[in-house]
Amino acid sequence: MESIDAKCTPLKREYDECFNKWYSEKFLDGKESSDCTALFKTYQKCLRQALKEKGLTKMIDDARPAIGSVFANYNDDNKVEDNE
């Protein structure tokens, strides 16, 4: 599956591969820490930038309260952003 932006697709594929390997080879054997955290953060940063460039960030942030989202909005330093 492609990412929301073509420039993020290679990162998505790399993360997906890492996650699938971790899940099948480690998580199912009881090892909970992920080896893919750095890849996820890199992919997430690309996604945030793509959403911003496409003008979708505000729409997503505005929808969070309406759908009862429990996901916080984090910046690149993993600090919760205040969108008000």
C-alpha positions in Angstrom: 0.0 0.0 0.0 1.2 3.5 -0.9 1.6 6.2 1.7 -0.4 9.5 1.6 2.6 11.1 -0.2 4.9 9.3 -2.7 8.0 10.7 -0.9 6.9 8.8 2.3 6.2 5.5 0.6 9.8 4.1 0.9 9.8 5.0 4.6 6.4 3.3 5.0 7.6 0.2 3.3 10.7 0.1 5.4 8.7 0.5 8.6 6.1 -2.0 7.6 8.8 -4.6 6.9 10.5 -3.9 10.2 7.2 -4.0 12.1 6.0 -7.3 10.5 9.4 -8.9 11.2 9.3 -7.7 14.8 5.7 -8.8 15.3 6.2 -12.3 14.0 9.6 -13.0 15.3 9.7 -11.2 18.6 6.3 -9.9 19.9 4.6 -13.3 19.4 7.4 -14.8 21.5 6.7 -12.3 24.3 9.3 -9.6 23.6 7.4 -6.4 23.8 10.0 -3.7 23.0 10.0 -2.7 19.3 13.1 -2.5 17.2 11.3 -0.2 14.8 10.8 3.0 16.9 13.4 5.1 15.0 11.9 4.1 11.7 8.4 4.9 12.9 9.5 8.4 14.1 11.1 9.1 10.7 8.0 7.9 8.8 5.7 9.9 11.1 7.8 13.1 10.5 7.4 12.6 6.8 3.7 12.1 7.2 3.3 15.2 9.3 5.1 17.2 6.7 3.0 15.7 3.8 -0.3 16.4 5.7 0.8 20.0 6.3 1.8 20.5 2.6 -1.6 19.1 1.5 -3.4 21.4 3.9 -4.9 18.5 5.9 -3.4 19.2 9.3 -6.1 21.7 10.5 -8.9 19.5 9.2 -7.5 16.5 11.1 -7.0 18.5 14.3 -10.5 19.9 14.1 -12.0 16.4 13.7 -10.2 14.9 16.7 -12.7 16.2 19.3 -15.7 15.2 17.1 -14.6 11.6 16.8 -13.3 11.3 20.3 -9.8 10.7 19.3 -7.5 9.7 22.1 -4.4 10.3 20.0 -2.4 13.4 21.0 -1.0 15.7 18.5 2.8 15.5 18.8 5.5 17.7 17.3 8.9 16.5 16.1 10.2 16.5 19.6 7.4 14.2 20.8 5.8 17.1 22.8 2.1 17.5 22.8 1.2 20.5 20.6 -1.4 23.1 21.7 -3.6 23.7 18.7 -5.6 26.6 20.1 
